[in-house]
Amino acid sequence: MKKHLTLIGFMTALCISVVGCSEQNIPQEGVKYTVVKTPTPDAASVVEVFSLGCGHCRNMEKMLPDIQKLAGVNIEQVHVTFNQGAQVAAYMYYTAFIQTDGKPSPELKEDLFRFIQEDSTALSEDERQTALNAIFDKYKLQSPFQLSESQREEVYQHLTQANQLEANAGITSVPTFLVKGKYLVQNSEHESLEDLANTIRYLSEKQ
């Protein structure tokens, strides 16, 4: 009888321990993520909101494959439009976006990151146009200066959608992740890439 009670006590303690560990692994609302006031129902399941003019976004770009693998999700990207500089960069990004089925290559994005953050600052307006044309020509794409009227309209539609998502989620800094159009991940509250991926995975599975 005593042995039986000891076994029950051990199993109870084990269950409590397992539950405790499980709860510790659950990202806490208000810490690891927040719920936005105005959801964007038609947003992709997981979105990285970024800017080609952002140095941290450029670093995050290299980590996205690992985050996707760890979280078991596909991450789409939305470019911010919250100031004039971001709008210009967004126009470049969506020019590439509409010509690559929404999947500009990592190499093209790195060239655009470099152009905006490094190369363009010392160039004249004519030199910037020539350099940007060369980048897009390298990937056999039309540059922002070469788009047809219908392509420009398509770019503006993406800019409008990005602006709406950004406004709905109250995004004021990047990079950040929006999950299911309503959960905003707090990147700074995560201690590692694995920790960040765990929150993204949890939110993508959250009912």
PyRosetta script that sets phi, psi and omega in degrees:
from pyrosetta import init, pose_from_sequence

init()
pose = pose_from_sequence("MKKHLTLIGFMTALCISVVGCSEQNIPQEGVKYTVVKTPTPDAASVVEVFSLGCGHCRNMEKMLPDIQKLAGVNIEQVHVTFNQGAQVAAYMYYTAFIQTDGKPSPELKEDLFRFIQEDSTALSEDERQTALNAIFDKYKLQSPFQLSESQREEVYQHLTQANQLEANAGITSVPTFLVKGKYLVQNSEHESLEDLANTIRYLSEKQ")
pose.set_psi(1, -45.3)
pose.set_omega(1, -179.8)
pose.set_phi(2, -63.4)
pose.set_psi(2, -39.6)
pose.set_omega(2, 179.3)
pose.set_phi(3, -64.5)
pose.set_psi(3, -38.7)
pose.set_omega(3, 180.0)
pose.set_phi(4, -64.4)
pose.set_psi(4, -43.2)
pose.set_omega(4, 179.6)
pose.set_phi(5, -65.9)
pose.set_psi(5, -37.2)
pose.set_omega(5, 178.3)
pose.set_phi(6, -63.0)
pose.set_psi(6, -40.6)
pose.set_omega(6, 178.8)
pose.set_phi(7, -64.1)
pose.set_psi(7, -42.5)
pose.set_omega(7, 178.3)
pose.set_phi(8, -62.1)
pose.set_psi(8, -42.7)
pose.set_omega(8, 179.1)
pose.set_phi(9, -62.4)
pose.set_psi(9, -40.5)
pose.set_omega(9, 179.2)
pose.set_phi(10, -64.5)
pose.set_psi(10, -44.4)
pose.set_omega(10, -178.8)
pose.set_phi(11, -65.6)
pose.set_psi(11, -38.9)
pose.set_omega(11, 177.9)
pose.set_phi(12, -62.4)
pose.set_psi(12, -45.3)
pose.set_omega(12, 179.0)
pose.set_phi(13, -63.0)
pose.set_psi(13, -38.4)
pose.set_omega(13, 179.4)
pose.set_phi(14, -64.5)
pose.set_psi(14, -43.3)
pose.set_omega(14, 179.5)
pose.set_phi(15, -62.4)
pose.set_psi(15, -43.7)
pose.set_omega(15, 179.4)
pose.set_phi(16, -62.2)
pose.set_psi(16, -40.3)
pose.set_omega(16, -179.7)
pose.set_phi(17, -64.9)
pose.set_psi(17, -43.8)
pose.set_omega(17, -180.0)
pose.set_phi(18, -63.7)
pose.set_psi(18, -44.5)
pose.set_omega(18, 178.9)
pose.set_phi(19, -62.1)
pose.set_psi(19, -42.1)
pose.set_omega(19, 179.7)
pose.set_phi(20, -61.4)
pose.set_psi(20, -44.1)
pose.set_omega(20, 178.9)
pose.set_phi(21, -64.8)
pose.set_psi(21, -40.1)
pose.set_omega(21, -179.6)
pose.set_phi(22, -62.1)
pose.set_psi(22, -43.6)
pose.set_omega(22, -179.1)
pose.set_phi(23, -64.6)
pose.set_psi(23, -35.9)
pose.set_omega(23, 179.9)
pose.set_phi(24, -65.8)
pose.set_psi(24, -27.8)
pose.set_omega(24, -178.8)
pose.set_phi(25, -85.8)
pose.set_psi(25, -7.0)
pose.set_omega(25, 179.5)
pose.set_phi(26, -84.8)
pose.set_psi(26, 118.3)
pose.set_omega(26, 179.0)
pose.set_phi(27, -59.7)
pose.set_psi(27, 135.6)
pose.set_omega(27, -176.0)
pose.set_phi(28, -93.6)
pose.set_psi(28, 130.5)
pose.set_omega(28, 175.6)
pose.set_phi(29, -62.4)
pose.set_psi(29, 139.0)
pose.set_omega(29, -177.9)
pose.set_phi(30, 90.0)
pose.set_psi(30, -12.0)
pose.set_omega(30, 178.0)
pose.set_phi(31, -118.7)
pose.set_psi(31, -68.1)
pose.set_omega(31, -179.4)
pose.set_phi(32, -79.3)
pose.set_psi(32, -24.7)
pose.set_omega(32, -179.6)
pose.set_phi(33, -156.7)
pose.set_psi(33, 162.4)
pose.set_omega(33, 174.0)
pose.set_phi(34, -127.5)
pose.set_psi(34, 160.2)
pose.set_omega(34, 176.5)
pose.set_phi(35, -100.7)
pose.set_psi(35, 123.2)
pose.set_omega(35, -176.5)
pose.set_phi(36, -73.4)
pose.set_psi(36, 153.0)
pose.set_omega(36, -177.6)
pose.set_phi(37, -71.5)
pose.set_psi(37, -34.5)
pose.set_omega(37, -178.2)
pose.set_phi(38, -122.9)
pose.set_psi(38, 100.3)
pose.set_omega(38, 180.0)
pose.set_phi(39, -66.9)
pose.set_psi(39, 160.5)
pose.set_omega(39, 172.8)
pose.set_phi(40, -116.5)
pose.set_psi(40, 93.3)
pose.set_omega(40, -171.0)
pose.set_phi(41, -60.6)
pose.set_psi(41, -31.9)
pose.set_omega(41, -175.9)
pose.set_phi(42, -91.6)
pose.set_psi(42, 10.0)
pose.set_omega(42, 177.8)
pose.set_phi(43, -71.1)
pose.set_psi(43, 154.5)
pose.set_omega(43, 175.1)
pose.set_phi(44, -62.0)
pose.set_psi(44, 160.6)
pose.set_omega(44, -175.9)
pose.set_phi(45, -56.5)
pose.set_psi(45, -45.6)
pose.set_omega(45, 176.9)
pose.set_phi(46, -132.0)
pose.set_psi(46, 126.1)
pose.set_omega(46, -177.7)
pose.set_phi(47, -125.9)
pose.set_psi(47, 131.8)
pose.set_omega(47, 167.8)
pose.set_phi(48, -95.4)
pose.set_psi(48, 121.6)
pose.set_omega(48, 175.9)
pose.set_phi(49, -94.3)
pose.set_psi(49, 124.7)
pose.set_omega(49, -170.8)
pose.set_phi(50, -146.6)
pose.set_psi(50, 178.9)
pose.set_omega(50, 174.1)
pose.set_phi(51, -144.2)
pose.set_psi(51, 139.8)
pose.set_omega(51, 176.4)
pose.set_phi(52, -66.4)
pose.set_psi(52, -18.2)
pose.set_omega(52, 179.0)
pose.set_phi(53, -90.0)
pose.set_psi(53, 3.4)
pose.set_omega(53, -175.1)
pose.set_phi(54, -102.6)
pose.set_psi(54, 121.6)
pose.set_omega(54, 179.5)
pose.set_phi(55, -64.0)
pose.set_psi(55, -39.7)
pose.set_omega(55, 178.2)
pose.set_phi(56, -65.1)
pose.set_psi(56, -34.6)
pose.set_omega(56, 178.0)
pose.set_phi(57, -66.2)
pose.set_psi(57, -37.3)
pose.set_omega(57, 178.0)
pose.set_phi(58, -63.2)
pose.set_psi(58, -40.2)
pose.set_omega(58, 176.7)
pose.set_phi(59, -68.1)
pose.set_psi(59, -41.5)
pose.set_omega(59, -179.9)
pose.set_phi(60, -62.4)
pose.set_psi(60, -32.4)
pose.set_omega(60, -179.9)
pose.set_phi(61, -54.1)
pose.set_psi(61, -38.7)
pose.set_omega(61, -179.3)
pose.set_phi(62, -71.9)
pose.set_psi(62, -21.3)
pose.set_omega(62, -177.6)
pose.set_phi(63, -92.7)
pose.set_psi(63, -15.5)
pose.set_omega(63, -174.6)
pose.set_phi(64, -55.7)
pose.set_psi(64, -43.3)
pose.set_omega(64, 178.7)
pose.set_phi(65, -57.7)
pose.set_psi(65, -40.3)
pose.set_omega(65, 179.8)
pose.set_phi(66, -69.6)
pose.set_psi(66, -39.5)
pose.set_omega(66, 178.4)
pose.set_phi(67, -63.1)
pose.set_psi(67, -43.6)
pose.set_omega(67, 179.6)
pose.set_phi(68, -61.9)
pose.set_psi(68, -41.1)
pose.set_omega(68, -179.7)
pose.set_phi(69, -67.4)
pose.set_psi(69, -45.7)
pose.set_omega(69, -178.5)
pose.set_phi(70, -67.2)
pose.set_psi(70, -38.4)
pose.set_omega(70, -177.5)
pose.set_phi(71, -86.4)
pose.set_psi(71, -15.4)
pose.set_omega(71, -178.7)
pose.set_phi(72, 67.4)
pose.set_psi(72, 36.9)
pose.set_omega(72, -177.5)
pose.set_phi(73, -132.8)
pose.set_psi(73, 164.0)
pose.set_omega(73, 171.0)
pose.set_phi(74, -102.0)
pose.set_psi(74, 129.0)
pose.set_omega(74, -177.3)
pose.set_phi(75, -107.1)
pose.set_psi(75, 119.0)
pose.set_omega(75, 174.0)
pose.set_phi(76, -89.0)
pose.set_psi(76, 166.0)
pose.set_omega(76, -179.5)
pose.set_phi(77, -124.5)
pose.set_psi(77, 141.6)
pose.set_omega(77, 175.3)
pose.set_phi(78, -128.5)
pose.set_psi(78, 130.2)
pose.set_omega(78, -179.0)
pose.set_phi(79, -92.1)
pose.set_psi(79, 132.2)
pose.set_omega(79, -179.2)
pose.set_phi(80, -69.2)
pose.set_psi(80, 160.3)
pose.set_omega(80, -178.4)
pose.set_phi(81, -135.7)
pose.set_psi(81, 22.9)
pose.set_omega(81, -166.9)
pose.set_phi(82, -78.0)
pose.set_psi(82, -0.3)
pose.set_omega(82, 170.7)
pose.set_phi(83, -153.2)
pose.set_psi(83, 175.2)
pose.set_omega(83, -174.3)
pose.set_phi(84, -61.9)
pose.set_psi(84, -42.9)
pose.set_omega(84, 179.1)
pose.set_phi(85, -60.9)
pose.set_psi(85, -42.1)
pose.set_omega(85, 179.2)
pose.set_phi(86, -65.9)
pose.set_psi(86, -35.8)
pose.set_omega(86, 179.1)
pose.set_phi(87, -65.9)
pose.set_psi(87, -40.9)
pose.set_omega(87, 177.1)
pose.set_phi(88, -62.8)
pose.set_psi(88, -46.1)
pose.set_omega(88, 179.0)
pose.set_phi(89, -63.7)
pose.set_psi(89, -40.1)
pose.set_omega(89, 179.3)
pose.set_phi(90, -62.9)
pose.set_psi(90, -38.8)
pose.set_omega(90, 178.2)
pose.set_phi(91, -60.9)
pose.set_psi(91, -41.2)
pose.set_omega(91, 176.9)
pose.set_phi(92, -63.1)
pose.set_psi(92, -46.2)
pose.set_omega(92, -177.7)
pose.set_phi(93, -62.1)
pose.set_psi(93, -47.4)
pose.set_omega(93, -177.0)
pose.set_phi(94, -73.0)
pose.set_psi(94, -20.8)
pose.set_omega(94, 170.7)
pose.set_phi(95, -62.8)
pose.set_psi(95, -42.5)
pose.set_omega(95, 175.8)
pose.set_phi(96, -70.7)
pose.set_psi(96, -40.8)
pose.set_omega(96, -176.2)
pose.set_phi(97, -56.7)
pose.set_psi(97, -47.8)
pose.set_omega(97, -174.5)
pose.set_phi(98, -72.3)
pose.set_psi(98, -16.2)
pose.set_omega(98, -178.6)
pose.set_phi(99, -101.2)
pose.set_psi(99, 1.6)
pose.set_omega(99, -177.3)
pose.set_phi(100, -129.8)
pose.set_psi(100, 26.9)
pose.set_omega(100, -178.3)
pose.set_phi(101, 55.3)
pose.set_psi(101, 36.4)
pose.set_omega(101, 177.3)
pose.set_phi(102, 76.5)
pose.set_psi(102, 12.8)
pose.set_omega(102, -176.7)
pose.set_phi(103, -133.8)
pose.set_psi(103, 68.3)
pose.set_omega(103, 174.5)
pose.set_phi(104, -58.0)
pose.set_psi(104, 138.9)
pose.set_omega(104, -177.1)
pose.set_phi(105, -66.9)
pose.set_psi(105, 154.8)
pose.set_omega(105, 176.2)
pose.set_phi(106, -56.6)
pose.set_psi(106, -35.3)
pose.set_omega(106, -179.9)
pose.set_phi(107, -66.4)
pose.set_psi(107, -42.9)
pose.set_omega(107, 178.2)
pose.set_phi(108, -64.2)
pose.set_psi(108, -43.6)
pose.set_omega(108, 179.8)
pose.set_phi(109, -63.8)
pose.set_psi(109, -39.2)
pose.set_omega(109, 178.0)
pose.set_phi(110, -63.7)
pose.set_psi(110, -39.4)
pose.set_omega(110, 177.1)
pose.set_phi(111, -62.3)
pose.set_psi(111, -37.9)
pose.set_omega(111, 178.9)
pose.set_phi(112, -72.7)
pose.set_psi(112, -39.9)
pose.set_omega(112, 173.7)
pose.set_phi(113, -55.8)
pose.set_psi(113, -48.2)
pose.set_omega(113, -177.2)
pose.set_phi(114, -65.2)
pose.set_psi(114, -41.9)
pose.set_omega(114, -179.0)
pose.set_phi(115, -60.2)
pose.set_psi(115, -46.6)
pose.set_omega(115, -175.9)
pose.set_phi(116, -74.5)
pose.set_psi(116, -41.3)
pose.set_omega(116, -173.8)
pose.set_phi(117, -86.6)
pose.set_psi(117, -21.3)
pose.set_omega(117, -174.8)
pose.set_phi(118, -127.1)
pose.set_psi(118, -58.2)
pose.set_omega(118, -166.5)
pose.set_phi(119, -73.3)
pose.set_psi(119, -39.9)
pose.set_omega(119, -168.9)
pose.set_phi(120, -73.6)
pose.set_psi(120, -20.6)
pose.set_omega(120, -172.9)
pose.set_phi(121, -62.9)
pose.set_psi(121, -31.9)
pose.set_omega(121, -176.3)
pose.set_phi(122, -98.7)
pose.set_psi(122, 6.2)
pose.set_omega(122, -175.4)
pose.set_phi(123, -101.4)
pose.set_psi(123, 151.8)
pose.set_omega(123, 172.5)
pose.set_phi(124, -75.7)
pose.set_psi(124, 172.5)
pose.set_omega(124, -179.0)
pose.set_phi(125, -61.3)
pose.set_psi(125, -43.4)
pose.set_omega(125, 179.2)
pose.set_phi(126, -65.4)
pose.set_psi(126, -39.4)
pose.set_omega(126, 179.8)
pose.set_phi(127, -67.4)
pose.set_psi(127, -37.6)
pose.set_omega(127, 177.5)
pose.set_phi(128, -63.3)
pose.set_psi(128, -42.6)
pose.set_omega(128, 179.3)
pose.set_phi(129, -63.1)
pose.set_psi(129, -43.6)
pose.set_omega(129, 178.8)
pose.set_phi(130, -62.5)
pose.set_psi(130, -43.4)
pose.set_omega(130, -179.0)
pose.set_phi(131, -65.7)
pose.set_psi(131, -41.2)
pose.set_omega(131, -179.2)
pose.set_phi(132, -68.9)
pose.set_psi(132, -39.7)
pose.set_omega(132, 175.9)
pose.set_phi(133, -59.0)
pose.set_psi(133, -39.9)
pose.set_omega(133, -178.7)
pose.set_phi(134, -65.8)
pose.set_psi(134, -38.5)
pose.set_omega(134, 179.0)
pose.set_phi(135, -62.2)
pose.set_psi(135, -49.3)
pose.set_omega(135, -178.3)
pose.set_phi(136, -68.5)
pose.set_psi(136, -36.4)
pose.set_omega(136, 177.8)
pose.set_phi(137, -63.4)
pose.set_psi(137, -33.9)
pose.set_omega(137, 177.8)
pose.set_phi(138, -56.7)
pose.set_psi(138, -33.0)
pose.set_omega(138, -179.4)
pose.set_phi(139, -104.7)
pose.set_psi(139, 15.0)
pose.set_omega(139, 178.0)
pose.set_phi(140, 58.5)
pose.set_psi(140, 43.4)
pose.set_omega(140, 179.7)
pose.set_phi(141, -122.8)
pose.set_psi(141, 157.3)
pose.set_omega(141, 173.5)
pose.set_phi(142, -77.2)
pose.set_psi(142, 138.8)
pose.set_omega(142, 178.3)
pose.set_phi(143, -82.0)
pose.set_psi(143, 170.0)
pose.set_omega(143, 177.4)
pose.set_phi(144, -56.3)
pose.set_psi(144, -24.6)
pose.set_omega(144, -179.8)
pose.set_phi(145, -83.8)
pose.set_psi(145, -9.0)
pose.set_omega(145, -173.3)
pose.set_phi(146, -114.6)
pose.set_psi(146, 6.6)
pose.set_omega(146, -175.9)
pose.set_phi(147, -70.4)
pose.set_psi(147, 147.9)
pose.set_omega(147, 173.8)
pose.set_phi(148, -76.9)
pose.set_psi(148, 170.5)
pose.set_omega(148, 179.9)
pose.set_phi(149, -61.3)
pose.set_psi(149, -41.5)
pose.set_omega(149, -179.6)
pose.set_phi(150, -67.1)
pose.set_psi(150, -35.8)
pose.set_omega(150, 177.4)
pose.set_phi(151, -67.9)
pose.set_psi(151, -40.0)
pose.set_omega(151, 177.6)
pose.set_phi(152, -62.7)
pose.set_psi(152, -38.7)
pose.set_omega(152, 178.3)
pose.set_phi(153, -64.1)
pose.set_psi(153, -39.5)
pose.set_omega(153, 179.1)
pose.set_phi(154, -65.0)
pose.set_psi(154, -41.1)
pose.set_omega(154, 177.1)
pose.set_phi(155, -61.4)
pose.set_psi(155, -44.5)
pose.set_omega(155, -179.9)
pose.set_phi(156, -63.0)
pose.set_psi(156, -34.7)
pose.set_omega(156, 177.2)
pose.set_phi(157, -63.1)
pose.set_psi(157, -42.3)
pose.set_omega(157, 178.3)
pose.set_phi(158, -67.4)
pose.set_psi(158, -37.1)
pose.set_omega(158, 177.1)
pose.set_phi(159, -63.0)
pose.set_psi(159, -41.5)
pose.set_omega(159, 179.9)
pose.set_phi(160, -65.1)
pose.set_psi(160, -43.2)
pose.set_omega(160, 179.1)
pose.set_phi(161, -64.4)
pose.set_psi(161, -40.8)
pose.set_omega(161, 178.8)
pose.set_phi(162, -63.9)
pose.set_psi(162, -42.3)
pose.set_omega(162, 179.6)
pose.set_phi(163, -63.0)
pose.set_psi(163, -37.9)
pose.set_omega(163, 179.7)
pose.set_phi(164, -67.8)
pose.set_psi(164, -44.7)
pose.set_omega(164, 178.2)
pose.set_phi(165, -61.4)
pose.set_psi(165, -44.8)
pose.set_omega(165, 179.4)
pose.set_phi(166, -59.6)
pose.set_psi(166, -43.8)
pose.set_omega(166, 179.7)
pose.set_phi(167, -68.7)
pose.set_psi(167, -42.7)
pose.set_omega(167, -179.9)
pose.set_phi(168, -59.1)
pose.set_psi(168, -42.8)
pose.set_omega(168, -175.6)
pose.set_phi(169, -86.0)
pose.set_psi(169, -7.5)
pose.set_omega(169, -179.2)
pose.set_phi(170, 65.4)
pose.set_psi(170, 37.3)
pose.set_omega(170, -176.5)
pose.set_phi(171, -79.3)
pose.set_psi(171, 125.2)
pose.set_omega(171, -179.7)
pose.set_phi(172, -124.2)
pose.set_psi(172, -5.4)
pose.set_omega(172, 177.9)
pose.set_phi(173, -148.3)
pose.set_psi(173, 155.9)
pose.set_omega(173, -178.8)
pose.set_phi(174, -138.0)
pose.set_psi(174, 159.5)
pose.set_omega(174, 2.4)
pose.set_phi(175, -81.2)
pose.set_psi(175, 154.8)
pose.set_omega(175, 174.4)
pose.set_phi(176, -150.8)
pose.set_psi(176, 163.5)
pose.set_omega(176, -178.8)
pose.set_phi(177, -118.7)
pose.set_psi(177, 134.2)
pose.set_omega(177, 176.5)
pose.set_phi(178, -115.9)
pose.set_psi(178, 124.8)
pose.set_omega(178, -175.8)
pose.set_phi(179, -113.0)
pose.set_psi(179, 130.4)
pose.set_omega(179, -179.1)
pose.set_phi(180, 55.5)
pose.set_psi(180, 24.6)
pose.set_omega(180, 176.9)
pose.set_phi(181, 70.5)
pose.set_psi(181, 4.9)
pose.set_omega(181, -175.6)
pose.set_phi(182, -141.3)
pose.set_psi(182, -13.7)
pose.set_omega(182, 179.8)
pose.set_phi(183, -107.6)
pose.set_psi(183, 117.3)
pose.set_omega(183, -178.9)
pose.set_phi(184, -100.5)
pose.set_psi(184, 115.8)
pose.set_omega(184, -177.4)
pose.set_phi(185, -77.2)
pose.set_psi(185, 134.9)
pose.set_omega(185, 178.1)
pose.set_phi(186, -94.8)
pose.set_psi(186, 93.0)
pose.set_omega(186, -174.3)
pose.set_phi(187, -55.2)
pose.set_psi(187, -40.7)
pose.set_omega(187, -173.9)
pose.set_phi(188, -67.9)
pose.set_psi(188, -14.9)
pose.set_omega(188, -179.2)
pose.set_phi(189, -89.7)
pose.set_psi(189, 6.6)
pose.set_omega(189, -178.5)
pose.set_phi(190, -109.6)
pose.set_psi(190, 139.6)
pose.set_omega(190, -173.1)
pose.set_phi(191, -90.6)
pose.set_psi(191, -15.7)
pose.set_omega(191, -177.0)
pose.set_phi(192, -157.8)
pose.set_psi(192, 170.5)
pose.set_omega(192, 177.0)
pose.set_phi(193, -63.4)
pose.set_psi(193, -38.0)
pose.set_omega(193, 179.1)
pose.set_phi(194, -64.5)
pose.set_psi(194, -39.8)
pose.set_omega(194, 178.3)
pose.set_phi(195, -63.3)
pose.set_psi(195, -44.6)
pose.set_omega(195, 178.2)
pose.set_phi(196, -62.7)
pose.set_psi(196, -45.6)
pose.set_omega(196, 179.8)
pose.set_phi(197, -63.2)
pose.set_psi(197, -36.0)
pose.set_omega(197, 178.7)
pose.set_phi(198, -62.2)
pose.set_psi(198, -41.8)
pose.set_omega(198, 178.4)
pose.set_phi(199, -66.1)
pose.set_psi(199, -43.7)
pose.set_omega(199, 179.7)
pose.set_phi(200, -62.2)
pose.set_psi(200, -43.3)
pose.set_omega(200, 178.9)
pose.set_phi(201, -63.6)
pose.set_psi(201, -45.2)
pose.set_omega(201, 180.0)
pose.set_phi(202, -58.4)
pose.set_psi(202, -47.0)
pose.set_omega(202, -177.6)
pose.set_phi(203, -69.4)
pose.set_psi(203, -34.4)
pose.set_omega(203, 179.6)
pose.set_phi(204, -68.6)
pose.set_psi(204, -22.7)
pose.set_omega(204, 179.3)
pose.set_phi(205, -99.0)
pose.set_psi(205, -8.0)
pose.set_omega(205, -176.1)
pose.set_phi(206, -69.0)
pose.set_psi(206, 134.2)
pose.set_omega(206, -179.5)
pose.set_phi(207, -86.5)
pose.dump_pdb("model.pdb")
